[in-house]
Amino acid sequence: MAKIVFFLCLLSTAHVCAAEPNFFSPDCPSPMGSQADIVLAMTPANEPSLFSSQTDPVITNSYRLTVLPAYGGVPLLIVRLVVNRSSGTTAFVFDSRPFRQAVHSATLVDAAMAREFEKAYRTTDFSPVFPPASIVKDGRQWVSVGIRDGKGWVLEALVDGKYFCVEQSARASGPFRDLGRSLLRFAGRDTDAYR
């Protein structure tokens, strides 16, 4: 009987430990593959899930840029901006440089810069992410959906309690790239080094 009770306790503990955070909403692109791949990639950074975050929407908004290598794996860089109305704005950075130990850091962000970023976010139209364009080549019509090579950028936001997520090539241009570059500047990174 004791063995059965021990086994049941062990099984219930394993079930609790196996519960994985849902990092992205179901309708968001899965930038790193399966849910297990996403958890494996985000765990070294100790990053929370913005999608399932329980922050107070009146006080805190969060924004995160995740820079992905061209062929998947652990993110190269994660910049999370936390705008807290009472305690100020902080940029949290996870830098996973090749062949070096990963580095975590946090820096305070000027309140005026944070306000400008939030204003830019609220006025950005993210749709369509890749505007389709018809191209005629060799007498045949093709549909181009944009540049998809190079590193990938995933921009997430938890604003006023609402979650948003979009993935795009780091080489694309437009308002999406501008917001990503702003987050890289908050982290003190060369914006062109993560294309």
Secondary structure, 3 states (H helix, E strand, C coil): CHHHHHHHHHHHHHHHHHCCCCCCCCCCCCCCCCHHHHHHHHHHHCCCCCCCCCCCCCCEEEEEEEEECCCCCCCCEEEEEEEECCCEEEEEEEECCCCCCCEEEEEEECHHHHHHHHHHHHCCCCCCCCCCEEEEECCEEEEECCCCCCCEEEEEEEECCEEEEEEEECCCCCHHHHHHHHHHHHCCCCHHHHC
